[in-house]
């Protein structure tokens, strides 16, 4: 084919970036809808977050069966999750099973990191380039960037980090070859969700473990358990009702909302209720709590004091226990982590905790970490320091929309989106599972968005059009609504849900505080209105 002929052709209808939970589902839906599709993945395997995060004890904190796919009853019935909250190896096996079960692997290119996606207005197509050792590029009608919200690891710019002569690993870029911790002096920096999982997992192997904590969080027990044979049978027998409940659930979980205020109960009843929540599974501590736990300061404070008593009852050293208790926010002010044996680990003689607010890190040396209190020598440093949440991956894709509009510049003051799915000025470009989506169990609301993207592409095709783009007024209305709804969420602007953990990043709303029901209603309204909030047209260049 000549260069001119190739320029007038489209290599693929739908090009998808990222083989995580959202990208895999988008590939399935695009093919099911009759589009040619190709998925590009920077890694050499599928799973997204669950491919890259393979540190010891990495696991779900959403119930396994609520995280998996719901589009196939046969898949649901043939796959058995072994635990309520599955670990990374099992999760990775699940995604590989799905890809092979539905013959998706033939349309996935691995070790292919997208470096740019440039829109060509005359043809209404995107040219996508990637690093794959061959300088490959593709011309696509539609691009779906399913790059995820937790895919760009962040490590603080601490002086001397490149001088350290030992091993360094970020939890989000963990090597496939297991790290040998036996007899090693290990430093772990960061105590968010990944940090609290890895601490008890390695404490018995290391010679010394020093945990550097910047901000204490209200950690509560994961309360994991095997899924029994009876539970497996019940899950399989109730697929239709479970799917219906998950499709309607505002949180994307099978949790039951508690429809009463904490102040409706007596102090004794509240104490009993708090004990039930402490012993319940993960996010039920938010979703099944008193309906005003995050909004009523009296109830929130009482719940926090309950957790504080638990911590002080577990951690033997009073000074260490005091460091583990938040002083600057109540429960729900930050994304709460969940752990197994985390507090108990600090009773081990080889484990210590450093409060970075009292003794900040001044530099990394060749042999360890130096703080205001002096230097400690280490063999391994683990960076459990989080991610450039929400927009990090999208702003690094080299996306250029109409008239060369750079996505990273368009979003310099925070994301501007419509339905958390697309943006004005970027025709035929979608990002389900990105910023402004919803709030809750990620695969459930990103699945809603993938379904919408697929329906929009089908609608475009059925209208005989080639290009679809959101109307600027619709984008402005949605973005203003999301940004103005911060009071509906308990999360503080110091949370990574606002990008506050990234130096120089504009603090802005990255979630959709109005929730999944608002998203679902507006998606339904768009379809009912014949996609009136979008503009459509034919490309000017004939093929």
Number of C-alpha atoms within 10 A of each C-alpha: 6 6 8 8 9 12 14 14 16 17 18 17 20 26 28 27 30 30 31 23 25 31 30 25 22 31 29 17 19 24 17 11 13 10 17 16 23 25 26 22 26 19 17 11 20 27 25 25 21 23 23 21 22 22 24 19 21 22 21 20 22 21 20 19 20 19 20 20 20 21 13 9 13 11 16 17 14 9 15 17 21 16 17 21 24 23 20 22 14 15 22 19 15 18 23 16 14 20 22 12 11 10 11 19 19 10 16 22 20 18 16 23 19 22 14 18 24 22 29 18 17 11 20 21 27 26 22 22 20 21 15 17 9 8 9 12 17 16 25 25 23 25 28 24 28 28 29 29 21 19 24 21 18 19 17 12 9 11 12 15 17 11 13 18 14 14 12 18 17 22 22 24 17 18 14 11 7 10 13 11 17 14 12 15 19 27 25 24 22 21 25 22 21 25 26 24 23 22 25 22 17 19 21 17 14 16 16 23 27 20 23 23 22 19 18 18 25 21 26 25 19 23 17 18 12 12 17 13 11 8 11 15 12 11 18 17 12 10 17 13 11 18 17 11 15 20 20 16 19 23 22 21 23 19 17 11 14 14 11 13 14 23 15 10 13 10 12 9 13 18 15 12 17 20 15 14 21 20 15 17 22 25 23 19 21 17 19 16 23 26 16 17 26 22 15 14 12 14 18 19 16 18 24 19 14 15 20 19 12 16 22 18 14 17 20 15 12 12 11 19 20 15 16 23 20 16 11 9 16 22 22 19 18 19 18 17 21 24 23 20 18 21 24 14 20 23 15 14 11 15 20 16 18 18 17 17 11 11 15 16 21 16 18 21 19 15 16 23 20 18 16 12 11 10 16 15 16 22 18 23 22 20 24 24 24 25 20 23 25 27 24 24 21 21 17 14 23 18 24 22 23 15 12 14 15 19 22 19 12 17 15 14 12 21 25 26 27 24 27 27 23 24 27 21 21 23 27 28 28 24 27 28 28 31 27 28 29 29 19 20 21 21 21 28 27 27 22 18 27 27 17 20 23 20 16 19 22 16 16 20 14 10 12 12 14 21 23 23 19 25 17 17 13 18 21 16 14 20 22 13 14 26 20 13 16 17 12 14 17 17 22 18 16 13 14 22 22 21 24 18 19 18 11 8 15 15 19 17 23 25 25 26 23 21 21 25 16 15 22 20 10 14 17 13 14 16 15 10 9 11 18 14 17 19 14 19 14 16 16 11 10 9 11
